[in-house]
Amino acid sequence: MYDHFPISDRAKELREQLIAFMDAHIFPAEATYAAQVAEGDRWQPVPIMEELKEKARAAGLWNMFLPHSKPGYEGMGLTNVEYGTLCELMGRSAIGSEPFNCSAPDTGNMETIFAYGTDAHREQWLKPLMAGEIRSCFSMTEPAVASSDATNIETRIERDGDHYVINGRKWWSSGGNDPRCKIAIVMGKTDPGAEKHRQQSMILVPLDTPGVKVVRPLQVIGYDHAPHGHAEIHYENVRVPVENILLGEGRGFEIAQGRLGPGRVHHCMRSIGQAERALQSICERGMERTAFGKPIAEMGVTKHWIAESRCEIEQARLLTLHAAYMMDTVGNKAARKEIAMIKVVGANMVQRVVDRAIQVHGAQGVSQDTFLAAAFANARTMRLVDGPDEVHRETIAKLELKQYRN
């Protein structure tokens, strides 16, 4: 399938390296990782993860997400299509991205600081993030408003001499519970009287700044995702230097659009990897279990689920790679409809495939003995992450109708 898209020999070699690394190190480490998280303080770094990071870095599988390079900040230079194929592989495991320093929200934050930060920002925050020495979070969503419409955001970022003062409540700041999380990118309003898409700005806020309070970890359908987690954070009279603003006042939406396009490709391709693993589990479970005198895999309904899952996975992959190819060739703005389409298609597809896998596994499928229950919780959540399905469908329909307006 990938032969239909422009992929360099180097990217193909990375893919083969990644396949071998996942088989040799990531999949065998999953049970150990879960056991170590369950021991003692759940919110401390996990030893096996740190070992995996050292191995991945030594293998040259590090910071593969970053398409750009500057002296001291070298990325892999992969296109969206090329990196997307790697995301699919990493997505097959729930711990598959962090060992390579390629997990959200750090990847999006690093790209944001790289593209929109100053040299001082890059030196202070990007360098340790790329080295895997610290983690970060992204504070955009708020509990008091419908954040699916980002113009609703109420957090204030007000100028006071040489500082900005930040006040607001945020939640789903993924990674904010991790003790290694040292920096947040916060979105808030600097000018409520401006045109609605020029009211918001993004600013860098160190988490040790007075007035920053990490209130609690949020659960995702019962999962706290320790030690990473999803934090509710209150910002109360938080003062940061004016130099911490990214790109300038009123540029928050511009930054968000630059950040979210590639992120949606990453999410979708990781979802496809998860769906592939779920389909594999359907086939393996169906072949090994017998009910009513024959293997479950030989029952008509199971065959239909296998066929439907294969069709849907292939469709989602082709659509996602097509969107990534458009981003690479004509830019994110021109690929806006395709980016919205993959966000709807990918999340719904993986939810359906994982649901079928749970059904084939029976009671075991909803237990902690397989990856499926956690995968289903994640799949359902992806229909809300980076904007709910309904918002993306509105965008798709609006752009589709545009050609008929005249």
N, C-alpha and C positions, 0 to 999 in steps of 0.2 A: 504493500500500500504506500509506503513512504517514498517509493521510487517515482511516484507521480508528482512529488514536490521537490524543489531545489534544496538538497541537503549536501553539505560539503563532506569530503572524505574524513576530515577531522571530526565532524559531528558524528559520523557513522562509527568511527573508532571509539569515541566517548560513549556511545550507546552500547557497544559491545563490552567496554570496560565496566559500565554501570550494571549491565545484566550480570556479569560475573561477580561483581562486588555485592550486589543484592543477594544473590544465591549463596555466596560464601559467608557473608557477615550479617546482613540486615535481617533476613528471615530467621536464621538461627538465634538471633538476639532478642526476638520479640517477647518470648516467654520470660527471659531474664529481666528485660526492661520492666514488664508488668509487675514482676515479683519485687524488684527493687523500689519501684514507685510505692508499692503497698507497705514497704517496711519503713518504720520511723516517721520522720517529718516528710510528708508528701510533697512539700513545696521547696525541696532542696534539689540541686542538680543530681542527675542519676549517673552513677559511676559507669555503667555500660555504655551510656550515650557519649560520655567523654572519650571512652576508648574508641568507639566507632568514629568519632570526629578525627582523632589522631590518625587512624588508618585511612580514612577518606582523603584527608589532606595529603598524606604521604603518597597516595595513589594519584594525586593530581585531580581529584574529583571534588573541587572546592570552588564556591562562588560561581557556579556555572550559569546562574541566572543573569549576570550583569553583561549586557551587550556592548558596553562602552569601556574605554580605558583612558586613564590619564596616568602620568608618572606617579607611582606610589599607590594607584588604585586600578589595578589591572583586572579587567573582566575577561570572560572567555570569548567575547565577540560573536556569540551565536545569534542567529536570527530568531524571531518568534516561532517559526516553524521548527527549527532545529531544537531549541530549548523545550518546546512543547512535547517533542517525542521523548525527551528525558523525563519530563514531568509525569508522563504516563507510567513510566517504570517506577519512579519514586512513589507514585500514588498507590501502588499495589500494597504498600505497607503503611500502617498508621504512623510508624516512626521513620518513614523513608526519606523525608526531606531534611530534617534537622542535622543528621550526620554530615551532610554536604554543605551546610550553611545556606540552605536554599528554602527555608521555611518561612511562611507568612506569620506575622506581618513584616518581619525583618527585611525580606527581599524588597517589598514595596517601599519601605522606609529608606533602605539604602539607595534604591534608584531615585527616590525623591530628593534625598540630600545630595546625591551625586549630580543630579540635573539642575536643581533649584537652589542648592545651598551655596554658601561662600567658601572660600578656601579655608577660613577659620572653622566653619561648620564641619567641613570634610576632615580636617585634621583632628578635631576634638571628638567627633562622633562616628563618621564613616569609617575611619581607619580601625578603631577597635571593634566595630560591628563586622567589618570584613574579615578581621582576624578571629572572630568568634569569641572575643573576650567579654562582650556584653550583649544584652538583648534589648529590644525596644518594643513600644506599643504605639497604636494609632488610635487617638481619641476623637471620634467623630459622632458616633451614635449617642443619642440622649434618651433618658427614660421618660421625660415629660412631654415630648413631642413626637409626631410621626416623622422619623428620620429618613423614611423612604423619599420624602421631599426635603432635600438638604437645605432649602431656603427657610425651613422651619427652625433651624438650629438657633438656640437661645444663648448659648455661652457667649459672654462678652469678653472682648480683648480691647482694652481701652488704654490709650496713650496717656502717660503721666511723666512728663519730662523725658529722662533718658531710659524709662522703663515702660513696659506694657503691664497692665494689671489684668489678671484673668480670673473670672468668676463663672462657674457653671458646674453642672453634673453630667458626667459621661458614664456610659456602661458599654459592655462588650468591647472593652479595650484589651483585645487578646494579647496575652503575654505580660500584662501589668502585674500579675501576682508573682511572677518569677523573680527571685531575689537578684538575678543578674540583669533585670530590666532597669536601665539607667536613664533612658530618654524617651519622651513621648512627643509625637507630632500631634498637636491639638488644633482642631478647626473651630473657629468661632467668629462672631461678628465684630468687625472693627468700625463699620459705618452703617447702622440700621437705616439711614436715610438715602443710601445710594441705590442705584438700579439693583434689582433683586439678586442678580448673579455677580454683583461687584461688592456686596456687603461683607462677604466672608474672607477670612485670611487663615493661613496656617502658620503656626509658630512652634519652635522647639522649646520644650519644657523639661529640664532635668527633674527626675522624680524625687530627688532629695531637696528640692526647693521648698522652703517653708510655705505651708498652705495646701500642699498636695497631699491628699489623704486617700490611700487605697482602702476602700470601705469593705469589700468582700469579693470572693470569687463567685461567679455565676455558674450554674449547672446547665448543661445541654442535655435535656431529657434525662436528667439524673447523673450525667457524667461531668466531673469537675475538670477533666483534662489536666490534672496536675502532672508535672510542676509548672506547666505553661499557663493554663487557665485563661479565664476571661474576666477582667476586673471591672467593677464599678469604682470609678474614681471621682472624687469631689475636688474641685479647684476653688479655693477660697482665698481671695485677695493675694493670688500668686503673682509675684513680681519677677519679671525676667527682663534682661537688657533689650533695648530696641533692636539690637543686632540679631536677635534670635528669630525675627520675622523671616519667612521664606518668600523670596522673590519680590515682596512688597505688599502693602495693604491692598485688599480687594482682589487678590490673585488666587484665592483658595479654590474656586471652581476650576480655574485653568490648571492648577496643580493636580486636582482630583482627576480630571479627565486624562491627563498624562500618565497618572499612576494606575488608574483602574483598568484601562484597556488591556495591557499585558497581564495584569493580575487575573483577569477573567479567563484568559487563555490558560494560565497556569492552573487555576481551579478546575476548569473543565477537563483538561488533560489528566490531572490527578484523579478526577472522578471516573474517567474512562479506565484508568488503571485499577481503581477499586472495583469497578463493574466487571472487568476481566477476571479478577480474582474471585468475585462472587459467582460468575458463570462457571469457572473451573470447579468451584466447590459444589455447584449443582450437579455437574457431570460426575464428579468423583463420589459424592454421596449417593447419587442415583444408581451408580454401578455397584456399590458395595452393600446396599441395603435391599432386602427383599420384603415385599408385602403382598398378601393375597396370591402367593405362589409365583411371583416373578419380580425381577429387579424393578425398583421404582423408576429407573431410567427408561424402562420399556413401556411404561404407562403413557397413554396418549397425551394426557395433560402435561406431563413432564417434558415430553418431546416438544410440545408446542411452546412451553416456557423456554426451553433451550433455543429453539429456532427464533422466537421473538426476541430473546435477549441478544443473540448473535446479530440479528438484523439491526436492532436499535443501537448496539455498541458501534457497529461499523458506520451507521449513518451519523452518529454523534461525532465520531472521530474525523470523518471526512469533512463535516461542516466546520469543526473546530480548526482543523488544519487549513481549510479554505479561508477562514477568518484571519488566522495568523498570517497566511500568505498575503492577503490583502493589506494587513497592517505593515508588512515588510515592504510591499511594493507601492501602495498608494497612500498609506498613512492611516492613523487611527480614526481621523475624522471621516474619511471616505468609507471606512469599514464599520461605521457606527451601527448600522443595522445588523451586520453579521455578528458583531460582538454581542449585541443584545440577544440575537437568536441563539447563540451557543450557551449563553447564561441560562436561558429557559430550557433548552433541549438537554444540556448536560446534566443538570441537577435532577430533572424529572426522570431521565433515563436511568441514572444510577439508583434512584430510589425504587424504581420498579424492579430492576434486576436483583437488588439486594433483598427486596421483599419476597421475590420468588425463591431465592436461595434459603431464606428463613423458613418458608413453607415446606420446602423439600427436606430441611433438617428437622422439622417438627419441633418438639419441645427444646431440643438442644440449640436450635437456632436463636431462641430468645434468652439463652443462658450466657454466662461468662465463659463458657468452654469453647466458643468460636469467636471470630472477629465480627460476626454478622450483626449482633445487636448494636455494638458501637458504630459499625459502618452505617447502619440504618439511621441512627441518631444524627450522624454527621451528614448523611445524604439529605435527610429532611431539612436540616439546618441550612444546607447550601441553597435551598430555594428562597432563603431570606438574605443570605450574605451578599454584600455588594449590591443591594437592591432586590426587592421581592419580584417574583415572576410577573406580577401584574404591571409593575412599572416598566419592565422590559417589553412586555407585550404591547403596552401603549406606545412605546418608542417604535417598535416594529411596524405597528399599524399606521402610525403617523407618517413614517417615512414611505411606507407602501402607498398610502393614499395621496401623498404629495404629487406623484406623477400624474394623478387624475384631476387635480384641482382646476386645471384650465380646459 
